[in-house]
Amino acid sequence: MVSTASLRRYLHSALFSAAVLFCGHVYAGQGVTSRNDFRTEAEAARHCRGRPVVWVVPRDRSYFVKGDREYGTAAGGAYMCEDDAKGDQNRRASGTPRPPQ
């Protein structure tokens, strides 16, 4: 038979693990700044439906557009629709003019 203390520790651990998984979803990979950011450019493009896709770096509150050297490579970022990135108070990375389309 399982003791009440053991059951309580198990439930506490399970709830903590669920919270970590949820927060990991929101803040690492998918969901670094909002629910509308993605791990891959293809996922973001499907979601954005023709709107420009950018690479958001939440630590800097900035984003890069396709053609920028840091697009898709700057650490800790995720793909996102440009209008969603702006709506989350991210700004275009300074010193990187928008490449011709």
C-alpha positions as CSV (number, residue, x, y, z in Angstrom):
1,M,0.0,0.0,0.0
2,V,1.2,3.5,-0.8
3,S,1.5,6.0,2.0
4,T,-0.2,9.3,1.9
5,A,3.2,11.1,2.0
6,S,4.5,9.1,-1.0
7,L,1.3,9.8,-3.0
8,R,1.5,13.5,-2.1
9,R,5.2,13.7,-3.3
10,Y,4.3,11.8,-6.5
11,L,1.4,14.2,-7.2
12,H,3.5,17.2,-6.4
13,S,6.3,15.9,-8.7
14,A,3.8,15.2,-11.5
15,L,2.2,18.7,-11.3
16,F,5.7,20.3,-11.2
17,S,6.7,18.3,-14.3
18,A,3.5,19.3,-16.1
19,A,4.2,23.0,-15.3
20,V,7.8,22.7,-16.6
21,L,6.6,21.0,-19.8
22,F,3.9,23.7,-20.3
23,C,6.4,26.6,-19.6
24,G,8.9,24.8,-21.9
25,H,6.4,24.9,-24.6
26,V,5.7,28.6,-24.1
27,Y,9.2,29.8,-23.7
28,A,11.6,27.4,-25.5
29,G,11.3,26.7,-29.1
30,Q,7.6,27.2,-29.8
31,G,6.2,30.1,-27.9
32,V,9.3,32.1,-27.0
33,T,7.3,35.4,-27.1
34,S,3.7,34.3,-27.8
35,R,1.6,31.4,-28.9
36,N,2.2,32.3,-32.5
37,D,5.8,31.4,-32.9
38,F,7.3,28.3,-34.3
39,R,10.4,26.0,-34.3
40,T,10.5,25.8,-38.1
41,E,10.1,28.3,-40.9
42,A,7.6,26.0,-42.7
43,E,5.3,25.9,-39.6
44,A,5.4,29.7,-39.4
45,A,4.7,30.1,-43.1
46,R,1.7,27.8,-42.9
47,H,0.4,29.9,-40.0
48,C,1.2,33.2,-41.5
49,R,-0.6,32.4,-44.9
50,G,1.5,34.7,-47.1
51,R,2.4,37.3,-44.5
52,P,6.2,37.8,-43.9
53,V,7.9,35.4,-41.6
54,V,10.6,36.8,-39.3
55,W,13.1,35.3,-36.8
56,V,12.3,36.7,-33.3
57,V,14.9,36.9,-30.5
58,P,12.9,37.6,-27.4
59,R,15.9,38.3,-25.2
60,D,16.6,41.4,-27.3
61,R,13.0,42.0,-28.2
62,S,14.1,42.2,-31.8
63,Y,13.5,40.3,-35.1
64,F,15.3,39.6,-38.4
65,V,13.8,39.2,-41.8
66,K,14.7,36.6,-44.4
67,G,17.9,37.6,-46.0
68,D,19.4,39.0,-42.8
69,R,22.6,37.2,-41.7
70,E,21.0,36.3,-38.3
71,Y,17.7,35.1,-39.7
72,G,17.1,31.7,-38.3
73,T,20.4,31.5,-36.5
74,A,20.5,34.0,-33.7
75,A,20.4,32.1,-30.4
76,G,17.2,31.6,-28.5
77,G,14.9,32.7,-31.3
78,A,11.8,31.4,-33.1
79,Y,10.0,32.0,-36.4
80,M,6.9,34.2,-36.3
81,C,4.7,36.4,-38.5
82,E,6.1,39.9,-38.7
83,D,2.8,41.5,-37.6
84,D,2.6,39.2,-34.6
85,A,6.2,40.0,-33.7
86,K,5.5,43.7,-33.8
87,G,2.3,43.1,-31.8
88,D,4.5,41.5,-29.1
89,Q,6.6,44.7,-28.9
90,N,9.5,43.3,-30.8
91,R,11.4,45.7,-33.1
92,R,13.3,45.3,-36.3
93,A,17.0,44.6,-35.4
94,S,18.9,47.8,-35.9
95,G,21.5,48.1,-38.6
96,T,19.8,45.5,-40.8
97,P,18.0,47.1,-43.7
98,R,15.1,45.1,-45.2
99,P,16.5,43.0,-48.1
100,P,14.8,43.4,-51.5
101,Q,11.9,41.0,-52.1
